[in-house]
């Protein structure tokens, strides 16, 4: 994840270096029909349309970096996946994503505008407190 973030940051044109970059966090449920899949578990899915709020499957947590680039004289953001991990309930999803964010944060030591985007569910102390570990960043929760 570290080297991918470094490469993605090099894609930013000089005139866009002061524009913010976004670290996007999300999780995705993947249904499995059967119980012989490794690490399959019963997962809560608020968006399930199967008559229940639970499904058998896997949950993948991902981190993506969005960097500003020019496209026809306008700023657009290029999305670069940095990594994903399958959640296995050995740790919470918050702990998992916090470790993923800590892995890439050193790449942003020269950046002033790094914005973490995530669902409101992720905005808890485990994740928000990461910002306090890096002197020049401050947290903002809207």
Secondary structure as a PSIPRED ss2 file (coil, helix, strand):
# PSIPRED VFORMAT (PSIPRED V4.0)

   1 X C   1.000  0.000  0.000
   2 X H   0.000  1.000  0.000
   3 X H   0.000  1.000  0.000
   4 X H   0.000  1.000  0.000
   5 X H   0.000  1.000  0.000
   6 X H   0.000  1.000  0.000
   7 X H   0.000  1.000  0.000
   8 X H   0.000  1.000  0.000
   9 X H   0.000  1.000  0.000
  10 X H   0.000  1.000  0.000
  11 X C   1.000  0.000  0.000
  12 X C   1.000  0.000  0.000
  13 X C   1.000  0.000  0.000
  14 X H   0.000  1.000  0.000
  15 X H   0.000  1.000  0.000
  16 X H   0.000  1.000  0.000
  17 X C   1.000  0.000  0.000
  18 X C   1.000  0.000  0.000
  19 X C   1.000  0.000  0.000
  20 X C   1.000  0.000  0.000
  21 X E   0.000  0.000  1.000
  22 X E   0.000  0.000  1.000
  23 X E   0.000  0.000  1.000
  24 X E   0.000  0.000  1.000
  25 X E   0.000  0.000  1.000
  26 X E   0.000  0.000  1.000
  27 X E   0.000  0.000  1.000
  28 X E   0.000  0.000  1.000
  29 X E   0.000  0.000  1.000
  30 X E   0.000  0.000  1.000
  31 X E   0.000  0.000  1.000
  32 X C   1.000  0.000  0.000
  33 X C   1.000  0.000  0.000
  34 X C   1.000  0.000  0.000
  35 X C   1.000  0.000  0.000
  36 X C   1.000  0.000  0.000
  37 X C   1.000  0.000  0.000
  38 X C   1.000  0.000  0.000
  39 X C   1.000  0.000  0.000
  40 X C   1.000  0.000  0.000
  41 X E   0.000  0.000  1.000
  42 X E   0.000  0.000  1.000
  43 X E   0.000  0.000  1.000
  44 X E   0.000  0.000  1.000
  45 X C   1.000  0.000  0.000
  46 X C   1.000  0.000  0.000
  47 X C   1.000  0.000  0.000
  48 X C   1.000  0.000  0.000
  49 X C   1.000  0.000  0.000
  50 X C   1.000  0.000  0.000
  51 X C   1.000  0.000  0.000
  52 X C   1.000  0.000  0.000
  53 X C   1.000  0.000  0.000
  54 X E   0.000  0.000  1.000
  55 X E   0.000  0.000  1.000
  56 X E   0.000  0.000  1.000
  57 X E   0.000  0.000  1.000
  58 X E   0.000  0.000  1.000
  59 X E   0.000  0.000  1.000
  60 X E   0.000  0.000  1.000
  61 X E   0.000  0.000  1.000
  62 X E   0.000  0.000  1.000
  63 X E   0.000  0.000  1.000
  64 X E   0.000  0.000  1.000
  65 X E   0.000  0.000  1.000
  66 X E   0.000  0.000  1.000
  67 X E   0.000  0.000  1.000
  68 X E   0.000  0.000  1.000
  69 X E   0.000  0.000  1.000
  70 X E   0.000  0.000  1.000
  71 X E   0.000  0.000  1.000
  72 X C   1.000  0.000  0.000
  73 X C   1.000  0.000  0.000
  74 X E   0.000  0.000  1.000
  75 X E   0.000  0.000  1.000
  76 X E   0.000  0.000  1.000
  77 X E   0.000  0.000  1.000
  78 X E   0.000  0.000  1.000
  79 X E   0.000  0.000  1.000
  80 X E   0.000  0.000  1.000
  81 X E   0.000  0.000  1.000
  82 X E   0.000  0.000  1.000
  83 X E   0.000  0.000  1.000
  84 X E   0.000  0.000  1.000
  85 X E   0.000  0.000  1.000
  86 X E   0.000  0.000  1.000
  87 X E   0.000  0.000  1.000
  88 X C   1.000  0.000  0.000
  89 X C   1.000  0.000  0.000
  90 X C   1.000  0.000  0.000
  91 X C   1.000  0.000  0.000
  92 X C   1.000  0.000  0.000
  93 X H   0.000  1.000  0.000
  94 X H   0.000  1.000  0.000
  95 X H   0.000  1.000  0.000
  96 X H   0.000  1.000  0.000
  97 X H   0.000  1.000  0.000
  98 X H   0.000  1.000  0.000
  99 X H   0.000  1.000  0.000
 100 X H   0.000  1.000  0.000
 101 X H   0.000  1.000  0.000
 102 X H   0.000  1.000  0.000
 103 X H   0.000  1.000  0.000
 104 X H   0.000  1.000  0.000
 105 X H   0.000  1.000  0.000
 106 X H   0.000  1.000  0.000
 107 X H   0.000  1.000  0.000
 108 X H   0.000  1.000  0.000
 109 X C   1.000  0.000  0.000
 110 X C   1.000  0.000  0.000
 111 X C   1.000  0.000  0.000
 112 X C   1.000  0.000  0.000
 113 X C   1.000  0.000  0.000
 114 X E   0.000  0.000  1.000
 115 X E   0.000  0.000  1.000
 116 X E   0.000  0.000  1.000
 117 X E   0.000  0.000  1.000
 118 X C   1.000  0.000  0.000
 119 X C   1.000  0.000  0.000
 120 X H   0.000  1.000  0.000
 121 X H   0.000  1.000  0.000
 122 X H   0.000  1.000  0.000
 123 X C   1.000  0.000  0.000
 124 X C   1.000  0.000  0.000
 125 X H   0.000  1.000  0.000
 126 X H   0.000  1.000  0.000
 127 X H   0.000  1.000  0.000
 128 X H   0.000  1.000  0.000
 129 X H   0.000  1.000  0.000
 130 X H   0.000  1.000  0.000
 131 X H   0.000  1.000  0.000
 132 X H   0.000  1.000  0.000
 133 X H   0.000  1.000  0.000
 134 X C   1.000  0.000  0.000
 135 X C   1.000  0.000  0.000
 136 X C   1.000  0.000  0.000
 137 X C   1.000  0.000  0.000
 138 X C   1.000  0.000  0.000
 139 X C   1.000  0.000  0.000
 140 X C   1.000  0.000  0.000
 141 X C   1.000  0.000  0.000
 142 X C   1.000  0.000  0.000
